[in-house]
Amino acid sequence: MELEKEIHQVKPFRNEYHKAAVNLIFTGKWILQFHSDVFKKYKLTLQQYNILRILRGRYPAPVKVKLIRERMLDRMSDASRIIEVLRKKGLLERSIRETDRRSMDVVITISGIKLLEKMDEKENEKMDEYLTTLDKKEIEKLNFLLDKLRR
């Protein structure tokens, strides 16, 4: 559906740049909502899922909170608080360094890895579903354009 109809726009956009900016925001939120619905089934938020994936990518090596913050998709998130929530769920472990109490190492647990594997098995296709209206060339072009936009 066209953006104007989707958001019930009455006045036209200033120009195509304005429309593209609104379209990116609207579409990003639309995809986030879909993903949030998937994560709810597993009692996770997008930010928690993101941290678990970062840790799984570095497993078995421990990761510093600073690195997690740098790699998070939502850099405004309170990584320390999210890490504590995940620790209480048994999905990761953290250790505070005796030499520097402000520094901690974080590592995903086997339970965390198993949860991600379960999600990978059942949810990957669903999470890709909304993008399958684009063929391989179109999705490659979209990725190229989005990367170019952020340069």
C-alpha positions as CSV (number, residue, x, y, z in Angstrom):
1,M,0.0,0.0,0.0
2,E,1.2,3.5,-0.8
3,L,2.6,5.4,2.2
4,E,0.1,8.3,1.7
5,K,-2.8,5.8,2.0
6,E,-1.2,3.9,4.9
7,I,-0.8,7.1,7.0
8,H,-4.0,8.8,5.7
9,Q,-2.0,11.7,4.3
10,V,-4.1,14.6,3.1
11,K,-1.5,17.1,2.0
12,P,1.3,16.0,-0.4
13,F,4.8,15.6,0.8
14,R,7.2,18.6,0.2
15,N,9.2,16.5,-2.2
16,E,10.4,12.9,-2.7
17,Y,13.2,13.3,-0.1
18,H,10.6,14.2,2.5
19,K,8.5,11.2,1.5
20,A,11.5,8.9,1.6
21,A,12.4,10.1,5.1
22,V,8.9,9.5,6.4
23,N,8.7,6.2,4.5
24,L,11.9,4.9,6.1
25,I,10.7,5.8,9.6
26,F,7.3,4.3,9.0
27,T,8.6,1.1,7.4
28,G,11.3,0.7,10.1
29,K,8.7,1.0,12.9
30,W,6.4,-1.5,10.9
31,I,9.2,-4.1,10.7
32,L,10.2,-3.5,14.4
33,Q,6.6,-4.1,15.5
34,F,6.5,-7.4,13.6
35,H,9.8,-8.5,15.2
36,S,8.6,-7.4,18.6
37,D,5.6,-9.7,18.2
38,V,8.0,-12.6,17.4
39,F,10.3,-11.8,20.4
40,K,7.3,-11.7,22.8
41,K,6.7,-15.4,22.3
42,Y,10.1,-16.0,23.9
43,K,9.8,-13.3,26.6
44,L,12.5,-11.2,25.0
45,T,12.7,-7.6,23.7
46,L,14.5,-6.6,20.5
47,Q,17.4,-5.2,22.7
48,Q,17.7,-8.4,24.7
49,Y,17.7,-10.5,21.5
50,N,20.3,-8.2,20.0
51,I,22.6,-8.6,23.0
52,L,22.3,-12.4,23.0
53,R,23.2,-12.5,19.3
54,I,26.2,-10.3,19.9
55,L,27.4,-12.6,22.7
56,R,26.7,-15.7,20.6
57,G,28.8,-14.3,17.8
58,R,31.8,-14.0,20.2
59,Y,31.2,-17.2,22.2
60,P,33.0,-18.7,24.1
61,A,35.1,-15.5,24.5
62,P,33.8,-13.0,27.2
63,V,32.7,-9.6,25.9
64,K,33.0,-6.2,27.6
65,V,29.9,-4.1,28.0
66,K,31.6,-1.3,26.0
67,L,31.8,-3.6,23.0
68,I,28.2,-4.7,23.4
69,R,27.1,-1.0,23.5
70,E,29.1,-0.3,20.3
71,R,27.6,-3.2,18.4
72,M,23.9,-2.8,19.5
73,L,21.4,-1.7,16.9
74,D,19.7,0.6,19.5
75,R,22.6,2.4,21.0
76,M,20.4,4.4,23.3
77,S,19.5,1.3,25.2
78,D,20.7,0.8,28.8
79,A,23.0,-2.2,28.1
80,S,23.9,-2.7,31.8
81,R,20.3,-2.9,32.8
82,I,19.4,-5.3,29.9
83,I,22.4,-7.5,30.8
84,E,21.2,-7.8,34.4
85,V,17.7,-8.8,33.2
86,L,19.2,-11.5,30.9
87,R,21.5,-12.7,33.8
88,K,18.4,-13.1,36.0
89,K,16.8,-15.2,33.2
90,G,19.9,-17.4,33.1
91,L,20.7,-16.5,29.5
92,L,24.1,-14.9,30.2
93,E,26.7,-14.7,32.9
94,R,28.7,-11.7,33.9
95,S,31.8,-11.3,36.0
96,I,33.0,-8.1,37.6
97,R,36.8,-7.6,37.5
98,E,38.4,-7.2,40.9
99,T,41.0,-4.8,39.5
100,D,38.3,-2.5,38.0
101,R,34.8,-2.8,39.6
102,R,33.4,-0.7,36.7
103,S,34.4,-3.3,34.1
104,M,32.6,-6.5,33.6
105,D,32.9,-9.5,31.2
106,V,29.7,-11.0,29.8
107,V,29.3,-14.4,28.2
108,I,26.2,-16.2,26.9
109,T,25.1,-19.3,28.7
110,I,24.2,-22.7,27.1
111,S,20.5,-21.8,27.9
112,G,21.0,-18.5,25.9
113,I,22.5,-20.4,23.0
114,K,19.7,-23.0,23.0
115,L,17.0,-20.2,23.1
116,L,18.6,-18.5,20.0
117,E,18.9,-21.9,18.2
118,K,15.2,-22.5,18.9
119,M,14.3,-19.0,17.6
120,D,16.6,-19.5,14.5
121,E,14.8,-22.8,13.8
122,K,11.3,-21.5,14.1
123,E,11.4,-17.7,13.4
124,N,14.0,-16.9,10.8
125,E,11.5,-17.4,7.9
126,K,8.8,-15.4,9.7
127,M,11.3,-12.5,10.3
128,D,12.2,-12.5,6.6
129,E,8.6,-12.8,5.5
130,Y,7.9,-9.1,5.0
131,L,10.8,-8.7,2.7
132,T,10.0,-11.5,0.4
133,T,7.8,-9.2,-1.7
134,L,11.2,-8.1,-3.1
135,D,13.2,-10.5,-5.3
136,K,16.9,-11.1,-4.8
137,K,18.1,-8.3,-7.1
138,E,15.7,-5.8,-5.4
139,I,16.7,-6.8,-1.9
140,E,20.4,-6.4,-2.9
141,K,19.6,-3.0,-4.3
142,L,17.7,-2.0,-1.2
143,N,20.7,-3.1,1.0
144,F,23.0,-1.1,-1.3
145,L,20.9,2.0,-1.1
146,L,20.5,1.9,2.7
147,D,24.2,1.4,3.1
148,K,24.8,4.3,0.8
149,L,22.4,6.5,2.6
150,R,24.3,6.0,5.9
151,R,27.7,6.9,4.4
